[in-house]
Amino acid sequence: MKLRHNPASPYVRKVMVVAHELGLADRIELLSTAVSPVESNAALAAENPLMKIPALTTDDGQVLFDSPVICEYLDSVAGGGKVFPAGGKARWTALRQQALGDGILDALILCRYEIAARPEEKRHAAWTEGQMRKAHQGLAALEAEDLSGPRTIGPITAACTLGYLDFRFPNDGWRQRHPRLAAWYKGVETLPSIQATKPPAS
Ligand code: BEZ
């Protein structure tokens, strides 16, 4: 399997945490890929027309995206029902938690692009505030989730979301606002799958 990879992407991190949790990391070749909201990338577009990472090429040549699809595919390669519960309430809880974490990341990345990629005079402060509001409301909802059970895609996504906040928004102060989430994250930060996928020093 080949994975379009960038160590700064929290969605790529999610896929790699799942791969480590399932014992599949050694079977994935990492293809270092630059990403930009404005530049074209023909090689990436040939695999994923949306020009987004992660994109996974399976051993039989199929290209899969985005991260929820790739993570569920890896789960199936590992036998199924491991990080994606097979059914019932546990499955819907895990999928909801994944959607919540991914949604927070979507808002944070839009803020990141606005702040890091746009000249200051062209930035739209109200728009950034609106995205940050979504991220903060999402974090408040994450605080209310039970993340302490089995390590499904829900807690895995939550860990990658909090890791991205620390990486790109180190002054956010989420630990003060959400002590329960902070206490949970302290416990998962040391897991081998989380340690092995840490983003680069920014
Ligand atoms: C980042 O540098 O923050 C980033 C890189 C790739 C995807 C998303 C975010």
Boltz pocket constraint, residues with backbone or C-beta under 6 A from the ligand:
constraints:
  - pocket:
      binder: B
      contacts: [[A, 6], [A, 8], [A, 9], [A, 10], [A, 35], [A, 53], [A, 109], [A, 112], [A, 168]]
      max_distance: 6.0
